[in-house]
Amino acid sequence: MNHGKKMIAPIIITMLLVLYYGGLAIVFILCPGIPFLLRLLTIVIPLALAGTMIGVLVSRIREIKGGEEDDLSKY
């Protein structure tokens, strides 16, 4: 079965959010004058969110390949 079309939207949304969170982390890396602890938090939190988004994408791709395209059907 061809599930490629159903994977396009989750992949694009994940790419955009990972780029956004990565960009946020880079901005805070380059900002001078921010205390170390605050800088560390503003780098770690967006990178953790980006990692979470990638994990959710992998889970969603497995669901689509397994034939479970509609998550709402089980509720």
HTML snippet that shows the backbone in 3Dmol.js (N, CA, C, O; Angstrom):
<script src="https://3Dmol.org/build/3Dmol-min.js"></script>
<div id="view" style="width:600px;height:400px;position:relative"></div>
<script>
const pdb = `
ATOM      1  N   MET A   1       0.844  -1.187   0.000  1.00  0.00           N
ATOM      2  CA  MET A   1       0.000   0.000   0.000  1.00  0.00           C
ATOM      3  C   MET A   1       0.885   1.245   0.000  1.00  0.00           C
ATOM      4  O   MET A   1       1.978   1.252   0.565  1.00  0.00           O
ATOM      5  N   ASN A   2       0.390   2.281  -0.638  1.00  0.00           N
ATOM      6  CA  ASN A   2       1.140   3.531  -0.728  1.00  0.00           C
ATOM      7  C   ASN A   2       0.713   4.464   0.400  1.00  0.00           C
ATOM      8  O   ASN A   2      -0.383   5.022   0.373  1.00  0.00           O
ATOM      9  N   HIS A   3       1.575   4.627   1.378  1.00  0.00           N
ATOM     10  CA  HIS A   3       1.282   5.500   2.511  1.00  0.00           C
ATOM     11  C   HIS A   3       2.076   6.802   2.428  1.00  0.00           C
ATOM     12  O   HIS A   3       2.030   7.614   3.352  1.00  0.00           O
ATOM     13  N   GLY A   4       2.795   7.005   1.340  1.00  0.00           N
ATOM     14  CA  GLY A   4       3.658   8.176   1.206  1.00  0.00           C
ATOM     15  C   GLY A   4       2.923   9.496   1.317  1.00  0.00           C
ATOM     16  O   GLY A   4       3.420  10.439   1.932  1.00  0.00           O
ATOM     17  N   LYS A   5       1.731   9.567   0.719  1.00  0.00           N
ATOM     18  CA  LYS A   5       0.974  10.822   0.747  1.00  0.00           C
ATOM     19  C   LYS A   5       0.509  11.171   2.154  1.00  0.00           C
ATOM     20  O   LYS A   5       0.391  12.345   2.503  1.00  0.00           O
ATOM     21  N   LYS A   6       0.249  10.156   2.954  1.00  0.00           N
ATOM     22  CA  LYS A   6      -0.228  10.402   4.317  1.00  0.00           C
ATOM     23  C   LYS A   6       0.901  10.810   5.254  1.00  0.00           C
ATOM     24  O   LYS A   6       0.652  11.325   6.344  1.00  0.00           O
ATOM     25  N   MET A   7       2.133  10.582   4.834  1.00  0.00           N
ATOM     26  CA  MET A   7       3.288  10.936   5.668  1.00  0.00           C
ATOM     27  C   MET A   7       3.827  12.327   5.363  1.00  0.00           C
ATOM     28  O   MET A   7       4.642  12.844   6.127  1.00  0.00           O
ATOM     29  N   ILE A   8       3.403  12.937   4.284  1.00  0.00           N
ATOM     30  CA  ILE A   8       3.960  14.222   3.873  1.00  0.00           C
ATOM     31  C   ILE A   8       3.688  15.310   4.897  1.00  0.00           C
ATOM     32  O   ILE A   8       4.613  16.019   5.295  1.00  0.00           O
ATOM     33  N   ALA A   9       2.457  15.459   5.331  1.00  0.00           N
ATOM     34  CA  ALA A   9       2.108  16.526   6.273  1.00  0.00           C
ATOM     35  C   ALA A   9       2.844  16.398   7.608  1.00  0.00           C
ATOM     36  O   ALA A   9       3.408  17.388   8.074  1.00  0.00           O
ATOM     37  N   PRO A  10       2.864  15.216   8.246  1.00  0.00           N
ATOM     38  CA  PRO A  10       3.611  15.123   9.500  1.00  0.00           C
ATOM     39  C   PRO A  10       5.097  15.414   9.344  1.00  0.00           C
ATOM     40  O   PRO A  10       5.709  16.012  10.229  1.00  0.00           O
ATOM     41  N   ILE A  11       5.679  14.996   8.226  1.00  0.00           N
ATOM     42  CA  ILE A  11       7.106  15.235   8.003  1.00  0.00           C
ATOM     43  C   ILE A  11       7.372  16.726   7.825  1.00  0.00           C
ATOM     44  O   ILE A  11       8.328  17.257   8.390  1.00  0.00           O
ATOM     45  N   ILE A  12       6.535  17.402   7.047  1.00  0.00           N
ATOM     46  CA  ILE A  12       6.738  18.841   6.817  1.00  0.00           C
ATOM     47  C   ILE A  12       6.551  19.629   8.106  1.00  0.00           C
ATOM     48  O   ILE A  12       7.353  20.512   8.409  1.00  0.00           O
ATOM     49  N   ILE A  13       5.513  19.327   8.865  1.00  0.00           N
ATOM     50  CA  ILE A  13       5.261  20.031  10.120  1.00  0.00           C
ATOM     51  C   ILE A  13       6.416  19.800  11.091  1.00  0.00           C
ATOM     52  O   ILE A  13       6.867  20.734  11.754  1.00  0.00           O
ATOM     53  N   THR A  14       6.892  18.565  11.174  1.00  0.00           N
ATOM     54  CA  THR A  14       8.015  18.267  12.063  1.00  0.00           C
ATOM     55  C   THR A  14       9.266  19.012  11.637  1.00  0.00           C
ATOM     56  O   THR A  14       9.981  19.554  12.480  1.00  0.00           O
ATOM     57  N   MET A  15       9.540  19.047  10.338  1.00  0.00           N
ATOM     58  CA  MET A  15      10.720  19.773   9.854  1.00  0.00           C
ATOM     59  C   MET A  15      10.629  21.248  10.218  1.00  0.00           C
ATOM     60  O   MET A  15      11.612  21.837  10.666  1.00  0.00           O
ATOM     61  N   LEU A  16       9.464  21.844  10.032  1.00  0.00           N
ATOM     62  CA  LEU A  16       9.302  23.265  10.349  1.00  0.00           C
ATOM     63  C   LEU A  16       9.493  23.534  11.842  1.00  0.00           C
ATOM     64  O   LEU A  16      10.160  24.498  12.218  1.00  0.00           O
ATOM     65  N   LEU A  17       8.918  22.698  12.680  1.00  0.00           N
ATOM     66  CA  LEU A  17       9.051  22.891  14.120  1.00  0.00           C
ATOM     67  C   LEU A  17      10.479  22.642  14.599  1.00  0.00           C
ATOM     68  O   LEU A  17      10.964  23.358  15.474  1.00  0.00           O
ATOM     69  N   VAL A  18      11.157  21.645  14.045  1.00  0.00           N
ATOM     70  CA  VAL A  18      12.550  21.392  14.423  1.00  0.00           C
ATOM     71  C   VAL A  18      13.426  22.563  13.998  1.00  0.00           C
ATOM     72  O   VAL A  18      14.313  22.971  14.747  1.00  0.00           O
ATOM     73  N   LEU A  19      13.194  23.108  12.816  1.00  0.00           N
ATOM     74  CA  LEU A  19      13.947  24.289  12.378  1.00  0.00           C
ATOM     75  C   LEU A  19      13.664  25.484  13.285  1.00  0.00           C
ATOM     76  O   LEU A  19      14.574  26.248  13.606  1.00  0.00           O
ATOM     77  N   TYR A  20      12.416  25.648  13.696  1.00  0.00           N
ATOM     78  CA  TYR A  20      12.050  26.746  14.583  1.00  0.00           C
ATOM     79  C   TYR A  20      12.748  26.603  15.936  1.00  0.00           C
ATOM     80  O   TYR A  20      13.368  27.548  16.426  1.00  0.00           O
ATOM     81  N   TYR A  21      12.642  25.419  16.531  1.00  0.00           N
ATOM     82  CA  TYR A  21      13.263  25.207  17.838  1.00  0.00           C
ATOM     83  C   TYR A  21      14.784  25.278  17.755  1.00  0.00           C
ATOM     84  O   TYR A  21      15.433  25.800  18.662  1.00  0.00           O
ATOM     85  N   GLY A  22      15.350  24.760  16.682  1.00  0.00           N
ATOM     86  CA  GLY A  22      16.801  24.869  16.483  1.00  0.00           C
ATOM     87  C   GLY A  22      17.230  26.315  16.312  1.00  0.00           C
ATOM     88  O   GLY A  22      18.255  26.736  16.849  1.00  0.00           O
ATOM     89  N   GLY A  23      16.441  27.074  15.562  1.00  0.00           N
ATOM     90  CA  GLY A  23      16.734  28.504  15.395  1.00  0.00           C
ATOM     91  C   GLY A  23      16.655  29.258  16.709  1.00  0.00           C
ATOM     92  O   GLY A  23      17.473  30.137  16.980  1.00  0.00           O
ATOM     93  N   LEU A  24      15.667  28.912  17.527  1.00  0.00           N
ATOM     94  CA  LEU A  24      15.562  29.529  18.852  1.00  0.00           C
ATOM     95  C   LEU A  24      16.814  29.253  19.686  1.00  0.00           C
ATOM     96  O   LEU A  24      17.348  30.153  20.333  1.00  0.00           O
ATOM     97  N   ALA A  25      17.269  28.020  19.666  1.00  0.00           N
ATOM     98  CA  ALA A  25      18.469  27.658  20.423  1.00  0.00           C
ATOM     99  C   ALA A  25      19.676  28.434  19.912  1.00  0.00           C
ATOM    100  O   ALA A  25      20.484  28.913  20.708  1.00  0.00           O
ATOM    101  N   ILE A  26      19.808  28.563  18.601  1.00  0.00           N
ATOM    102  CA  ILE A  26      20.944  29.292  18.028  1.00  0.00           C
ATOM    103  C   ILE A  26      20.889  30.768  18.409  1.00  0.00           C
ATOM    104  O   ILE A  26      21.918  31.367  18.724  1.00  0.00           O
ATOM    105  N   VAL A  27      19.699  31.354  18.383  1.00  0.00           N
ATOM    106  CA  VAL A  27      19.557  32.759  18.772  1.00  0.00           C
ATOM    107  C   VAL A  27      20.027  32.968  20.205  1.00  0.00           C
ATOM    108  O   VAL A  27      20.737  33.932  20.492  1.00  0.00           O
ATOM    109  N   PHE A  28      19.636  32.070  21.104  1.00  0.00           N
ATOM    110  CA  PHE A  28      20.037  32.226  22.492  1.00  0.00           C
ATOM    111  C   PHE A  28      21.512  31.924  22.710  1.00  0.00           C
ATOM    112  O   PHE A  28      22.113  32.441  23.651  1.00  0.00           O
ATOM    113  N   ILE A  29      22.104  31.094  21.856  1.00  0.00           N
ATOM    114  CA  ILE A  29      23.544  30.861  21.940  1.00  0.00           C
ATOM    115  C   ILE A  29      24.291  32.137  21.579  1.00  0.00           C
ATOM    116  O   ILE A  29      25.308  32.463  22.192  1.00  0.00           O
ATOM    117  N   LEU A  30      23.788  32.854  20.591  1.00  0.00           N
ATOM    118  CA  LEU A  30      24.487  34.033  20.077  1.00  0.00           C
ATOM    119  C   LEU A  30      24.191  35.315  20.854  1.00  0.00           C
ATOM    120  O   LEU A  30      24.878  36.318  20.657  1.00  0.00           O
ATOM    121  N   CYS A  31      23.191  35.307  21.726  1.00  0.00           N
ATOM    122  CA  CYS A  31      22.850  36.507  22.495  1.00  0.00           C
ATOM    123  C   CYS A  31      23.861  36.732  23.619  1.00  0.00           C
ATOM    124  O   CYS A  31      24.017  35.882  24.495  1.00  0.00           O
ATOM    125  N   PRO A  32      24.541  37.867  23.593  1.00  0.00           N
ATOM    126  CA  PRO A  32      25.478  38.150  24.681  1.00  0.00           C
ATOM    127  C   PRO A  32      24.746  38.708  25.904  1.00  0.00           C
ATOM    128  O   PRO A  32      23.652  39.261  25.788  1.00  0.00           O
ATOM    129  N   GLY A  33      25.346  38.560  27.035  1.00  0.00           N
ATOM    130  CA  GLY A  33      24.812  39.162  28.248  1.00  0.00           C
ATOM    131  C   GLY A  33      23.760  38.368  28.972  1.00  0.00           C
ATOM    132  O   GLY A  33      23.230  38.839  29.979  1.00  0.00           O
ATOM    133  N   ILE A  34      23.434  37.181  28.501  1.00  0.00           N
ATOM    134  CA  ILE A  34      22.456  36.345  29.187  1.00  0.00           C
ATOM    135  C   ILE A  34      23.214  35.500  30.212  1.00  0.00           C
ATOM    136  O   ILE A  34      24.234  34.900  29.874  1.00  0.00           O
ATOM    137  N   PRO A  35      22.735  35.444  31.454  1.00  0.00           N
ATOM    138  CA  PRO A  35      23.404  34.600  32.455  1.00  0.00           C
ATOM    139  C   PRO A  35      23.475  33.143  31.999  1.00  0.00           C
ATOM    140  O   PRO A  35      22.621  32.671  31.248  1.00  0.00           O
ATOM    141  N   PHE A  36      24.505  32.446  32.463  1.00  0.00           N
ATOM    142  CA  PHE A  36      24.776  31.084  31.998  1.00  0.00           C
ATOM    143  C   PHE A  36      23.596  30.145  32.218  1.00  0.00           C
ATOM    144  O   PHE A  36      23.228  29.405  31.305  1.00  0.00           O
ATOM    145  N   LEU A  37      22.997  30.157  33.397  1.00  0.00           N
ATOM    146  CA  LEU A  37      21.896  29.230  33.690  1.00  0.00           C
ATOM    147  C   LEU A  37      20.697  29.489  32.790  1.00  0.00           C
ATOM    148  O   LEU A  37      20.076  28.548  32.295  1.00  0.00           O
ATOM    149  N   LEU A  38      20.369  30.760  32.575  1.00  0.00           N
ATOM    150  CA  LEU A  38      19.254  31.095  31.693  1.00  0.00           C
ATOM    151  C   LEU A  38      19.573  30.705  30.256  1.00  0.00           C
ATOM    152  O   LEU A  38      18.708  30.202  29.539  1.00  0.00           O
ATOM    153  N   ARG A  39      20.803  30.934  29.839  1.00  0.00           N
ATOM    154  CA  ARG A  39      21.211  30.558  28.481  1.00  0.00           C
ATOM    155  C   ARG A  39      21.125  29.040  28.320  1.00  0.00           C
ATOM    156  O   ARG A  39      20.665  28.547  27.290  1.00  0.00           O
ATOM    157  N   LEU A  40      21.561  28.311  29.327  1.00  0.00           N
ATOM    158  CA  LEU A  40      21.510  26.850  29.266  1.00  0.00           C
ATOM    159  C   LEU A  40      20.067  26.361  29.136  1.00  0.00           C
ATOM    160  O   LEU A  40      19.780  25.478  28.327  1.00  0.00           O
ATOM    161  N   LEU A  41      19.167  26.930  29.924  1.00  0.00           N
ATOM    162  CA  LEU A  41      17.754  26.540  29.844  1.00  0.00           C
ATOM    163  C   LEU A  41      17.139  26.888  28.503  1.00  0.00           C
ATOM    164  O   LEU A  41      16.368  26.103  27.950  1.00  0.00           O
ATOM    165  N   THR A  42      17.472  28.061  27.974  1.00  0.00           N
ATOM    166  CA  THR A  42      16.882  28.477  26.701  1.00  0.00           C
ATOM    167  C   THR A  42      17.495  27.746  25.516  1.00  0.00           C
ATOM    168  O   THR A  42      17.023  27.891  24.388  1.00  0.00           O
ATOM    169  N   ILE A  43      18.533  26.968  25.757  1.00  0.00           N
ATOM    170  CA  ILE A  43      19.092  26.120  24.702  1.00  0.00           C
ATOM    171  C   ILE A  43      18.564  24.693  24.845  1.00  0.00           C
ATOM    172  O   ILE A  43      18.187  24.058  23.860  1.00  0.00           O
ATOM    173  N   VAL A  44      18.542  24.201  26.077  1.00  0.00           N
ATOM    174  CA  VAL A  44      18.151  22.811  26.320  1.00  0.00           C
ATOM    175  C   VAL A  44      16.662  22.586  26.051  1.00  0.00           C
ATOM    176  O   VAL A  44      16.291  21.575  25.455  1.00  0.00           O
ATOM    177  N   ILE A  45      15.816  23.507  26.477  1.00  0.00           N
ATOM    178  CA  ILE A  45      14.364  23.313  26.319  1.00  0.00           C
ATOM    179  C   ILE A  45      13.952  23.236  24.848  1.00  0.00           C
ATOM    180  O   ILE A  45      13.238  22.302  24.484  1.00  0.00           O
ATOM    181  N   PRO A  46      14.364  24.171  23.980  1.00  0.00           N
ATOM    182  CA  PRO A  46      13.981  24.021  22.561  1.00  0.00           C
ATOM    183  C   PRO A  46      14.561  22.764  21.911  1.00  0.00           C
ATOM    184  O   PRO A  46      13.906  22.145  21.071  1.00  0.00           O
ATOM    185  N   LEU A  47      15.781  22.382  22.290  1.00  0.00           N
ATOM    186  CA  LEU A  47      16.351  21.170  21.707  1.00  0.00           C
ATOM    187  C   LEU A  47      15.617  19.924  22.194  1.00  0.00           C
ATOM    188  O   LEU A  47      15.469  18.961  21.442  1.00  0.00           O
ATOM    189  N   ALA A  48      15.156  19.933  23.441  1.00  0.00           N
ATOM    190  CA  ALA A  48      14.364  18.816  23.949  1.00  0.00           C
ATOM    191  C   ALA A  48      13.014  18.738  23.228  1.00  0.00           C
ATOM    192  O   ALA A  48      12.531  17.650  22.914  1.00  0.00           O
ATOM    193  N   LEU A  49      12.419  19.892  22.974  1.00  0.00           N
ATOM    194  CA  LEU A  49      11.154  19.915  22.234  1.00  0.00           C
ATOM    195  C   LEU A  49      11.347  19.404  20.807  1.00  0.00           C
ATOM    196  O   LEU A  49      10.495  18.686  20.284  1.00  0.00           O
ATOM    197  N   ALA A  50      12.455  19.769  20.182  1.00  0.00           N
ATOM    198  CA  ALA A  50      12.741  19.283  18.825  1.00  0.00           C
ATOM    199  C   ALA A  50      12.915  17.769  18.836  1.00  0.00           C
ATOM    200  O   ALA A  50      12.408  17.081  17.950  1.00  0.00           O
ATOM    201  N   GLY A  51      13.623  17.248  19.824  1.00  0.00           N
ATOM    202  CA  GLY A  51      13.789  15.801  19.938  1.00  0.00           C
ATOM    203  C   GLY A  51      12.464  15.089  20.152  1.00  0.00           C
ATOM    204  O   GLY A  51      12.230  14.016  19.596  1.00  0.00           O
ATOM    205  N   THR A  52      11.605  15.686  20.953  1.00  0.00           N
ATOM    206  CA  THR A  52      10.279  15.120  21.193  1.00  0.00           C
ATOM    207  C   THR A  52       9.465  15.092  19.905  1.00  0.00           C
ATOM    208  O   THR A  52       8.767  14.117  19.627  1.00  0.00           O
ATOM    209  N   MET A  53       9.554  16.159  19.122  1.00  0.00           N
ATOM    210  CA  MET A  53       8.825  16.203  17.849  1.00  0.00           C
ATOM    211  C   MET A  53       9.295  15.097  16.912  1.00  0.00           C
ATOM    212  O   MET A  53       8.484  14.483  16.218  1.00  0.00           O
ATOM    213  N   ILE A  54      10.591  14.843  16.891  1.00  0.00           N
ATOM    214  CA  ILE A  54      11.116  13.773  16.037  1.00  0.00           C
ATOM    215  C   ILE A  54      10.608  12.418  16.522  1.00  0.00           C
ATOM    216  O   ILE A  54      10.271  11.558  15.709  1.00  0.00           O
ATOM    217  N   GLY A  55      10.549  12.223  17.830  1.00  0.00           N
ATOM    218  CA  GLY A  55      10.006  10.983  18.378  1.00  0.00           C
ATOM    219  C   GLY A  55       8.544  10.786  18.027  1.00  0.00           C
ATOM    220  O   GLY A  55       8.125   9.676  17.701  1.00  0.00           O
ATOM    221  N   VAL A  56       7.768  11.853  18.093  1.00  0.00           N
ATOM    222  CA  VAL A  56       6.351  11.783  17.732  1.00  0.00           C
ATOM    223  C   VAL A  56       6.204  11.469  16.244  1.00  0.00           C
ATOM    224  O   VAL A  56       5.315  10.713  15.851  1.00  0.00           O
ATOM    225  N   LEU A  57       7.075  12.048  15.417  1.00  0.00           N
ATOM    226  CA  LEU A  57       7.028  11.767  13.978  1.00  0.00           C
ATOM    227  C   LEU A  57       7.296  10.293  13.706  1.00  0.00           C
ATOM    228  O   LEU A  57       6.595   9.668  12.910  1.00  0.00           O
ATOM    229  N   VAL A  58       8.304   9.740  14.360  1.00  0.00           N
ATOM    230  CA  VAL A  58       8.624   8.322  14.166  1.00  0.00           C
ATOM    231  C   VAL A  58       7.434   7.455  14.568  1.00  0.00           C
ATOM    232  O   VAL A  58       7.099   6.495  13.874  1.00  0.00           O
ATOM    233  N   SER A  59       6.799   7.793  15.683  1.00  0.00           N
ATOM    234  CA  SER A  59       5.625   7.056  16.135  1.00  0.00           C
ATOM    235  C   SER A  59       4.486   7.157  15.126  1.00  0.00           C
ATOM    236  O   SER A  59       3.818   6.164  14.837  1.00  0.00           O
ATOM    237  N   ARG A  60       4.267   8.342  14.596  1.00  0.00           N
ATOM    238  CA  ARG A  60       3.188   8.558  13.621  1.00  0.00           C
ATOM    239  C   ARG A  60       3.455   7.791  12.334  1.00  0.00           C
ATOM    240  O   ARG A  60       2.528   7.229  11.750  1.00  0.00           O
ATOM    241  N   ILE A  61       4.703   7.758  11.883  1.00  0.00           N
ATOM    242  CA  ILE A  61       5.041   7.020  10.666  1.00  0.00           C
ATOM    243  C   ILE A  61       4.795   5.530  10.868  1.00  0.00           C
ATOM    244  O   ILE A  61       4.312   4.854   9.960  1.00  0.00           O
ATOM    245  N   ARG A  62       5.122   5.014  12.046  1.00  0.00           N
ATOM    246  CA  ARG A  62       4.850   3.605  12.339  1.00  0.00           C
ATOM    247  C   ARG A  62       3.347   3.326  12.323  1.00  0.00           C
ATOM    248  O   ARG A  62       2.913   2.283  11.835  1.00  0.00           O
ATOM    249  N   GLU A  63       2.555   4.255  12.855  1.00  0.00           N
ATOM    250  CA  GLU A  63       1.101   4.080  12.840  1.00  0.00           C
ATOM    251  C   GLU A  63       0.573   4.046  11.414  1.00  0.00           C
ATOM    252  O   GLU A  63      -0.260   3.207  11.071  1.00  0.00           O
ATOM    253  N   ILE A  64       1.061   4.960  10.587  1.00  0.00           N
ATOM    254  CA  ILE A  64       0.587   5.020   9.199  1.00  0.00           C
ATOM    255  C   ILE A  64       0.981   3.753   8.454  1.00  0.00           C
ATOM    256  O   ILE A  64       0.167   3.189   7.724  1.00  0.00           O
ATOM    257  N   LYS A  65       2.221   3.297   8.628  1.00  0.00           N
ATOM    258  CA  LYS A  65       2.660   2.074   7.954  1.00  0.00           C
ATOM    259  C   LYS A  65       1.919   0.852   8.464  1.00  0.00           C
ATOM    260  O   LYS A  65       1.751  -0.123   7.731  1.00  0.00           O
ATOM    261  N   GLY A  66       1.475   0.894   9.710  1.00  0.00           N
ATOM    262  CA  GLY A  66       0.725  -0.226  10.280  1.00  0.00           C
ATOM    263  C   GLY A  66      -0.742  -0.227   9.889  1.00  0.00           C
ATOM    264  O   GLY A  66      -1.487  -1.129  10.272  1.00  0.00           O
ATOM    265  N   GLY A  67      -1.160   0.768   9.135  1.00  0.00           N
ATOM    266  CA  GLY A  67      -2.537   0.808   8.666  1.00  0.00           C
ATOM    267  C   GLY A  67      -3.473   1.567   9.575  1.00  0.00           C
ATOM    268  O   GLY A  67      -4.682   1.566   9.347  1.00  0.00           O
ATOM    269  N   GLU A  68      -2.953   2.210  10.592  1.00  0.00           N
ATOM    270  CA  GLU A  68      -3.796   2.961  11.526  1.00  0.00           C
ATOM    271  C   GLU A  68      -3.678   4.455  11.205  1.00  0.00           C
ATOM    272  O   GLU A  68      -3.015   5.212  11.913  1.00  0.00           O
ATOM    273  N   GLU A  69      -4.339   4.850  10.121  1.00  0.00           N
ATOM    274  CA  GLU A  69      -4.235   6.229   9.658  1.00  0.00           C
ATOM    275  C   GLU A  69      -5.042   7.204  10.505  1.00  0.00           C
ATOM    276  O   GLU A  69      -4.676   8.372  10.636  1.00  0.00           O
ATOM    277  N   ASP A  70      -6.135   6.725  11.075  1.00  0.00           N
ATOM    278  CA  ASP A  70      -7.040   7.609  11.803  1.00  0.00           C
ATOM    279  C   ASP A  70      -6.957   7.316  13.297  1.00  0.00           C
ATOM    280  O   ASP A  70      -7.509   6.322  13.769  1.00  0.00           O
ATOM    281  N   ASP A  71      -6.271   8.175  14.039  1.00  0.00           N
ATOM    282  CA  ASP A  71      -6.141   7.989  15.489  1.00  0.00           C
ATOM    283  C   ASP A  71      -7.459   8.162  16.220  1.00  0.00           C
ATOM    284  O   ASP A  71      -7.668   7.546  17.264  1.00  0.00           O
ATOM    285  N   LEU A  72      -8.341   8.979  15.700  1.00  0.00           N
ATOM    286  CA  LEU A  72      -9.600   9.264  16.386  1.00  0.00           C
ATOM    287  C   LEU A  72     -10.564   8.094  16.364  1.00  0.00           C
ATOM    288  O   LEU A  72     -11.520   8.066  17.138  1.00  0.00           O
ATOM    289  N   SER A  73     -10.328   7.137  15.497  1.00  0.00           N
ATOM    290  CA  SER A  73     -11.263   6.018  15.384  1.00  0.00           C
ATOM    291  C   SER A  73     -11.280   5.128  16.621  1.00  0.00           C
ATOM    292  O   SER A  73     -12.246   4.396  16.836  1.00  0.00           O
ATOM    293  N   LYS A  74     -10.242   5.176  17.427  1.00  0.00           N
ATOM    294  CA  LYS A  74     -10.214   4.309  18.606  1.00  0.00           C
ATOM    295  C   LYS A  74     -10.810   4.977  19.837  1.00  0.00           C
ATOM    296  O   LYS A  74     -10.778   4.396  20.922  1.00  0.00           O
ATOM    297  N   TYR A  75     -11.350   6.178  19.696  1.00  0.00           N
ATOM    298  CA  TYR A  75     -11.938   6.889  20.851  1.00  0.00           C
ATOM    299  C   TYR A  75     -13.432   7.049  20.676  1.00  0.00           C
ATOM    300  O   TYR A  75     -14.097   7.619  21.541  1.00  0.00           O
TER     301      TYR A  75
END
`;
const viewer = $3Dmol.createViewer("view");
viewer.addModel(pdb, "pdb");
viewer.setStyle({}, {cartoon: {color: "spectrum"}});
viewer.zoomTo();
viewer.render();
</script>
